Amino acid sequence: MLSTILQVLLGLGFMMFGFMKFGSAQMIEGFKHYGYSAGFRIFTGVTELAAAVLLIAGIWNDTLAALGGLIIVGTMIGAILTHIKIKDTVKNMMMPIILLFLGFAVLLLNFGALSV
C-alpha cells in the first residue's frame, strides 16, 4: 500500500516535471544556468516521463515499479550532482534529495520483483 501511494505521487509529479522540460520558460532558463543543452533538457523530460509511466504501470506490476524507482534514483543523483557542480545551496537541493529518497523507497519496496 505504501509503495502504491508513493508510485501515484511520484508518477503524477514526474509526469508534470517531464512535460515542463519541453517548454517551460523556467526549465529552459534553469538548464541554461546549469550549462546544459536543450537536447539534454528534452532527454531529461523524456526520462522523467518514462519513469512516471513505469511507476503508474507498476501499480499492477512490481517489476515496472522497481524500474521506475531506479530511474528516479538515477535522475535525482544527476540533479543533486548538478546542484553541487554549480555550488548551489543545500536548500535548493532539498527537492531532489527528497525525491531521491522517495524513489529509493519505491525501488526497495519492489526490489524482489527484479530478481525474478
N, C-alpha and C positions, 0 to 999 in steps of 0.2 A: 504493500500500500504506500509506504514512504517513497519507494522508487517511482511509482506511478505519479505521485504528486510532483516530485522533482522533475520528472520527464515532461509533464504537461507545462509546468512553469518555465523550465529551460527551453523546451520546444517552442513555445509561443514567443519567449524573449528572443531566442536566436533567429526565429523567423523574422521578427521585427528588425533586429540588428543586421541580419543578412540583407534584407531589402533596402535598408538605409544605405548600405555600402554602394548601391547602384546610382544614387543621385542626390543624396542629402548633402547640402552645402557644408554642413558641419563635418561630415565624414570626409568630403573632398578636401577641405582645408586641414583637417586633422592628419590625413595621410600625407599631405604635402609637408606639414610641420614635422612629421616623423621621418621624412626623407624617403617615402615610398612612392612608387609609380601608381598611376591609375590602374594599370593591369594587375598589380598586386592587390589593390583595393577591391577590384572585381573578383579576383581569385579568393580573397578572404570572404567576400559576400557569398560566393557560391559554396565555399566550405562551410560557412555558418548555416546556410540553408540546408545543405546535406545533413549536417548534424541535427538540425531541427526535425527534418523528415524522419531520420533514423530514430530519434528519441520518441516521436509520436507513434511511429510504427512499432517501436519497441514496447509499447503498452501490451501488445499481443505477442511479441517475440523478444525474449530476453537477450538473444544474441545481438539483435539490432540496437537494443537499448545500450548494451555494453559498448558497441562500436560508436554510437552517438556520444556516449560519455567520454570515450577515448579521444574522439576528435575535438571535443570541447576542452579536454585537458591540454591537448597539444596546442590548440589555438590560444588558450589563455596563458600558457607558458610563453608563447610568442609575444602576446600582448604585454605581459609583465616584463619580459626582456627588452621590449621596445621602450617602455617607460624608464627602465634602468638606463638604457642607451642614451636617452635624451636628458638624463639626470632629473627626472620628474620627481615630485614629492610622493611620499607613501600614501598620502590622502588621495591622490589621483590614481593610485594603483589599487585602491580598495575594491572597486567593482571587479576587475579581472581576478583578483585574489579570491574574492567570494565565489565568483563563477567557477574558478578552478576547483575549489573545494566541493562545490555542488556537483560539478561534472565528475569529479573523482568519486563522490558518494554513489552516483548512478553507476559508474564503472564497477565499483566494489560490490554493490548490491546485486549486480547482474553478471559478475565475473565468471561464475561457474558455468554459464552458458557458452563461454568462449572455449572452454577446454573439451567440448564435445566433439 
